[in-house]
Amino acid sequence: MERFHYTPREQHALVLARQLVDEVFFKGEVSRIDGLITESGSLRHSLAGRAQDRDGFVQMVRDFHAAFPGFDVIVEDSVVRGGVAVIRWTAYGTHGGPWLGVQSSGKEVTVAGVVYCDASEDGGAPRLNACWFHFDALSLLRQVGGW
């Protein structure tokens, strides 16, 4: 059953998680990360070979935009409980640049993912303590002909 009333922490978690998906991942505005994640917060992703920190996340976003220019993201579902927001999304695009060592194939791709974010309660401006941004990188590699 869907809830209609959320705590302030839950509201912040959902808004900030959506901004991470929309502004940072979809639009590529990586400069927004510092406004969304606390200074000591963690930001992880599912792409092997990249650091599991802000720099690694920024590189993953840039790599994704270079490999699949003009991709689209659809938010399929979102739920929030106790300050933790979970968003399930699907991205659609065309392989137009290198992806994990595979040169542009021109193939249409679809990849599913989820972002899991925990909101801060430190009394300052609402931000996220931790985010885990995962997608099926192996499926994506197979779709472009790399496996």
Secondary structure, 3 states (H helix, E strand, C coil): CCCCCCCHHHHHHHHHHHHHHHHHHHCCCHHHHHHHEEEEEEEEECCCCCCCCHHHHHHHHHHHHHHCCCCEEEEEEEEEECCEEEEEEEEEEECCCCECCECCCCCEEEEEEEEEEEECCCCCCCCEEEEEEEECHHHHHHHCCCC
